[in-house]
Amino acid sequence: MLEYSIRDIARLAGVSVGTVSRILNNASNVDEEIRRRTMDVIHRVGYRSGRRGRRAEQNAAVRLPKRTYRIALLSPGMSPAWKSNDLWASYMDGIETACRERGGRITMYMADAKQEDVVREIVRNTDGILVKMEETLPGYVKELISLLPAVGFGTALSLEPLPQVVVDNNTSGVIAAEQLLKHGHRRIAFINHEARKNAFIARSNGYLEAMKSAGQFRPEYFFEISGRMQAQPAEPELTPPDMTEVLDRMLSLPERPTAVIAANDWAACGFLRACEARGIRVPEEFSLMGMDGTGQLCSLLKPALSTVAMPFNRVSHFGCCMLCDLIDGVGLHQRNTSSVIRIPGEFQKRDSIRSIEQTQKERSLS
């Protein structure tokens, strides 16, 4: 049987050794919440105070208990239809990996769950909450965040008071533009097909930052579409957006762009379809890049789509591990305190991109 020292108890409860000592001696000058949390740790690990010498106390190895973290996964803005979607599968891959590593047990609540049942079950049976962040969280989620350790993850960044691990959309937009610049492109367009979606706004801002820094930004190559009104809860899109109008606007420009970045792979797929319908060749006439990189979509398209693959599984894995630390009272992040970790995407080159130098050389030989 593992032995735990008073220092172990203090670390697990997130308090000082002196506080543990006062609690063990039934002192009155201890906050009741701290007393409750510390006693919970003491009972959980079966700690018994004894006479251990100072040297033994100082040299005792800190041993974390083997335990199961009871984690509630809340995704209030997504319907159950997302469970078969590649994006959700990527998030779940990271969460399940973290649970295997840390000993977590997940209970999932999506938008179809009854709010009163969710609150009651989570408060009674959960150690902490993993929240798939939305631009606006419902009231019952905010209430739970105030009651239990909670960590957010996803693409949306919230001002709510909790630690968050999110995809770095802005930096990923910079990466997309800089990669095309490295391939010799200077006339680079960006399509944001949902101009009110914060994740896509951040990606387009990254594009603007890179193009302006390179002295290559041209406003006629920046396309924003108001897009569809987001249903609540959100449902997966079954067909890519129609990019025919955007393509026609590009073709009507006195000087066409040589490369196009779409705000996500789904919009890039729609643009590729529009090009096929108009007899426009990719990448000969337009190099094309998407953003997301989930599932097999990029590989199945013809030509195969280059993209900035977003780290959805890494974000959820990091968030789940952070939550386990938060439950144990260790690590740098604090409950009910806003902090953000951003993880950028990685460029994946496929057949939809050609360099300007290569294209010009082939034309001169033809």
C-alpha positions in Angstrom: 0.0 0.0 0.0 1.3 3.5 -0.9 2.2 5.8 1.9 1.5 9.5 1.6 3.2 12.2 3.5 1.7 15.5 4.7 3.6 17.1 1.8 1.8 14.8 -0.6 -1.6 15.8 0.8 -0.7 19.5 0.6 0.3 19.1 -3.1 -2.8 17.1 -4.1 -5.1 19.5 -2.3 -3.3 22.6 -3.6 -2.6 24.0 -0.1 0.4 24.6 2.2 1.7 22.0 4.6 0.8 24.3 7.5 -2.9 24.3 6.3 -3.0 20.5 6.2 -1.5 20.4 9.7 -4.2 22.8 11.0 -6.9 20.8 9.4 -5.6 17.5 10.9 -5.6 19.3 14.3 -9.2 20.6 13.8 -8.2 24.2 13.9 -11.0 26.7 13.4 -9.1 29.2 11.3 -9.4 27.4 8.0 -11.7 28.2 5.1 -14.5 25.6 4.8 -14.0 25.1 1.1 -10.3 24.4 1.6 -11.1 22.1 4.6 -13.6 20.2 2.4 -11.2 19.8 -0.5 -8.3 18.7 1.7 -10.4 16.2 3.6 -11.6 14.8 0.3 -7.9 14.2 -0.7 -7.1 12.7 2.8 -10.0 10.2 2.5 -9.4 9.4 -1.1 -5.8 8.3 -0.5 -6.4 6.8 2.9 -3.8 9.1 4.6 -3.1 8.5 8.3 -1.0 10.9 10.3 1.9 9.2 12.1 5.2 10.0 13.7 7.7 10.2 10.8 11.1 11.8 11.4 11.8 15.2 9.8 14.5 13.6 7.5 12.0 10.9 6.4 9.4 13.6 5.8 11.8 15.7 3.7 13.1 12.7 1.6 9.7 11.0 1.1 9.0 10.6 -2.7 5.9 12.4 -3.9 3.6 9.7 -5.3 0.4 10.7 -7.0 -2.5 8.3 -6.5 -3.7 6.0 -9.2 -7.2 7.3 -9.7 -10.0 7.7 -12.2 -10.8 11.2 -13.3 -14.6 11.5 -13.8 -14.8 14.0 -16.7 -17.9 15.5 -18.2 -17.5 16.5 -21.9 -19.8 19.3 -22.7 -20.5 20.4 -26.3 -23.6 22.6 -26.0 -23.4 24.1 -29.5 -23.2 20.8 -31.5 -26.0 18.3 -32.2 -25.5 14.5 -31.9 -25.1 14.4 -35.7 -21.5 15.6 -35.2 -20.6 12.2 -33.6 -20.0 10.8 -37.1 -18.1 13.8 -38.4 -14.4 13.9 -39.1 -13.9 17.0 -37.0 -15.5 15.5 -33.9 -13.6 12.3 -34.5 -10.3 14.3 -34.4 -11.3 15.9 -31.1 -12.3 12.6 -29.6 -9.0 11.0 -30.7 -7.1 13.5 -28.5 -9.5 13.2 -25.6 -9.5 9.4 -25.6 -5.7 9.3 -25.8 -5.5 11.6 -22.8 -7.9 9.5 -20.9 -5.8 6.4 -21.5 -2.7 8.2 -20.3 -4.2 9.8 -17.3 -7.0 7.4 -16.2 -10.0 9.5 -17.3 -13.6 8.4 -17.8 -15.6 10.5 -20.1 -19.4 11.2 -20.0 -20.5 13.2 -23.1 -23.3 15.8 -23.1 -24.2 17.4 -26.5 -26.9 19.9 -27.4 -29.8 17.4 -27.1 -29.2 16.9 -23.3 -31.7 18.4 -20.9 -30.0 21.2 -19.1 -31.4 20.5 -15.6 -30.4 16.9 -15.9 -26.9 17.8 -17.0 -26.3 20.2 -14.1 -27.6 17.7 -11.5 -25.6 14.7 -12.9 -22.4 16.7 -13.3 -22.5 18.3 -9.9 -23.1 14.9 -8.2 -20.8 12.6 -10.3 -18.0 14.6 -11.9 -14.5 15.8 -10.9 -14.2 18.3 -13.8 -15.6 19.6 -17.0 -14.1 19.7 -20.5 -16.0 22.3 -22.6 -16.1 22.4 -26.4 -16.0 26.2 -26.6 -18.6 28.2 -28.5 -18.5 31.9 -29.2 -21.4 32.2 -26.6 -21.8 29.6 -23.9 -25.3 29.0 -22.4 -26.1 29.9 -18.9 -26.1 26.4 -17.4 -22.5 25.8 -18.7 -21.4 29.1 -17.1 -22.9 27.9 -13.8 -21.0 24.6 -14.0 -17.8 26.4 -14.8 -18.1 28.3 -11.6 -18.7 25.2 -9.5 -16.2 22.7 -10.8 -12.7 22.6 -12.4 -13.2 23.3 -16.1 -11.0 23.7 -19.2 -12.2 24.8 -22.7 -10.9 23.6 -26.0 -11.7 24.1 -29.7 -11.5 26.8 -32.4 -13.6 29.5 -30.6 -12.1 31.7 -27.9 -14.3 32.8 -25.1 -13.9 35.5 -22.4 -15.3 33.2 -19.8 -13.1 32.7 -16.7 -11.5 29.3 -17.4 -8.3 28.0 -18.9 -8.6 27.3 -22.7 -6.6 25.5 -25.3 -7.5 26.6 -28.8 -6.5 26.3 -32.4 -4.3 29.3 -33.4 -6.4 30.4 -36.4 -4.5 33.7 -36.9 -1.1 32.1 -37.1 -2.5 29.4 -39.4 -3.7 32.1 -41.8 -0.2 33.5 -41.8 1.3 30.1 -42.5 -1.1 29.6 -45.5 -0.1 33.0 -47.1 3.6 32.6 -46.4 3.7 29.2 -48.0 2.2 30.5 -51.2 4.6 33.4 -51.2 7.5 30.9 -50.9 6.1 29.2 -54.0 6.5 32.4 -55.9 2.9 33.6 -55.8 2.3 37.3 -55.3 -1.3 37.7 -56.4 -3.0 35.6 -53.6 -6.7 35.7 -52.9 -8.5 34.8 -49.7 -12.1 33.6 -49.5 -14.0 33.9 -46.2 -17.4 32.3 -47.0 -18.8 32.9 -43.5 -17.7 36.5 -42.6 -19.3 36.5 -39.2 -17.6 33.4 -37.9 -14.8 34.3 -35.5 -12.5 31.4 -36.4 -12.6 32.4 -40.1 -12.1 36.0 -39.3 -9.0 35.1 -37.4 -7.7 33.1 -40.3 -8.4 35.9 -42.7 -6.6 38.3 -40.4 -3.5 36.1 -40.5 -3.6 36.2 -44.3 -3.9 40.0 -44.2 -1.0 40.3 -41.8 1.3 38.1 -44.0 0.3 39.8 -47.2 0.7 43.3 -45.8 4.0 42.5 -44.2 5.2 41.3 -47.6 3.9 44.4 -49.4 1.6 42.2 -51.6 -1.9 42.8 -50.3 -4.5 43.9 -52.9 -8.0 44.5 -51.6 -9.6 43.2 -54.8 -8.3 39.7 -53.9 -10.0 39.7 -50.5 -13.5 38.1 -50.7 -15.9 38.0 -47.8 -19.4 36.5 -48.0 -22.0 36.9 -45.3 -22.7 33.2 -45.4 -25.6 31.2 -44.0 -27.1 31.9 -40.6 -25.7 29.3 -38.2 -28.4 27.0 -36.8 -28.5 26.5 -33.1 -27.4 23.9 -32.3 -25.0 23.6 -35.3 -25.4 20.8 -37.8 -22.7 19.4 -40.0 -22.9 20.7 -43.6 -23.7 18.0 -46.1 -22.7 19.9 -49.3 -19.9 22.3 -49.8 -20.7 26.0 -50.3 -21.4 27.3 -53.9 -18.3 29.3 -54.9 -19.5 30.1 -58.4 -20.1 33.7 -57.8 -16.8 34.3 -56.2 -15.0 32.5 -59.0 -16.8 34.6 -61.6 -15.7 37.8 -59.7 -12.1 36.6 -59.8 -12.3 35.8 -63.5 -13.6 39.3 -64.2 -10.7 41.1 -62.6 -8.2 42.8 -65.0 -5.4 40.8 -63.3 -6.5 37.5 -61.8 -4.9 36.0 -58.7 -2.6 33.1 -59.3 -3.4 31.4 -55.9 -6.5 31.1 -53.7 -6.8 30.4 -50.0 -10.2 29.3 -48.7 -11.1 29.7 -45.0 -11.6 25.9 -44.7 -11.3 22.8 -46.8 -15.0 22.6 -47.3 -15.0 26.0 -49.0 -12.0 25.0 -51.1 -13.9 21.9 -52.2 -16.7 24.2 -53.3 -14.3 26.4 -55.2 -12.8 23.4 -56.9 -16.2 22.3 -58.0 -16.9 25.8 -59.4 -13.6 25.7 -61.3 -14.5 22.3 -62.8 -17.9 23.7 -64.0 -16.2 26.6 -65.7 -13.4 24.6 -67.2 -10.7 26.3 -65.0 -7.8 24.0 -64.3 -6.3 23.7 -60.8 -3.4 24.2 -60.2 -2.5 25.4 -63.7 -4.7 28.5 -63.5 -5.2 28.8 -59.8 -3.2 27.2 -57.0 -5.6 26.3 -54.3 -5.2 25.9 -50.5 -7.7 25.0 -47.8 -7.5 25.0 -44.0 -8.5 22.2 -41.5 -7.0 18.9 -42.8 -9.5 16.6 -41.0 -10.5 13.2 -42.4 -9.7 12.1 -45.9 -11.3 15.0 -47.9 -8.1 16.6 -49.0 -6.7 13.3 -50.3 -9.9 12.4 -52.1 -10.2 15.6 -54.1 -8.7 15.8 -57.6 -6.2 17.4 -57.5 -5.5 16.5 -53.9 -5.9 19.6 -51.8 -3.0 21.4 -50.0 -4.0 22.6 -46.6 -3.0 24.0 -43.3 -3.9 21.0 -41.1 -5.3 22.3 -37.8 -4.3 20.5 -34.6 -7.8 19.6 -33.3 -6.6 16.3 -31.7 -3.7 18.1 -30.0 -5.9 20.8 -28.7 -8.4 18.4 -27.1 -5.6 16.2 -25.7 -3.8 19.2 -24.1 -7.1 20.4 -22.7 -8.0 17.0 -21.2 -4.5 16.7 -19.6 -4.7 20.2 -18.3 -8.1 19.4 -16.7 -6.6 16.4 -14.8 -3.9 18.7 -13.5 -6.5 21.3 -12.5 -8.5 18.7 -10.6 -5.4 17.7 -8.7 -4.5 21.3 -8.0 -1.2 21.2 -9.8 0.2 23.0 -12.9 0.3 26.6 -13.9 -3.3 27.2 -14.6 -5.9 28.1 -12.1 -9.6 27.5 -11.7 -12.0 30.3 -12.6 -9.2 32.3 -14.2 -9.0 33.0 -17.9 -5.8 31.8 -19.6 -5.2 30.7 -23.2 -2.8 28.3 -25.0 -2.9 28.5 -28.8 -1.6 25.8 -31.1 -1.0 26.6 -34.8 -1.6 24.3 -37.8 1.0 22.7 -40.1 1.3 23.1 -43.9 0.6 20.0 -45.9 1.5 20.3 -49.6 -0.4 18.3 -52.2 -1.1 18.5 -55.9 -3.3 21.7 -55.8 -0.3 24.0 -55.5 2.3 24.7 -58.1 5.2 27.2 -58.0 5.1 30.2 -60.3 8.6 29.5 -61.4 7.7 25.9 -62.4 4.5 27.1 -64.2 6.4 29.8 -66.2 9.2 27.4 -67.2 6.6 24.9 -68.5 4.8 27.6 -70.5 8.1 28.7 -72.1 8.8 25.1 -73.3 5.3 24.5 -74.7 
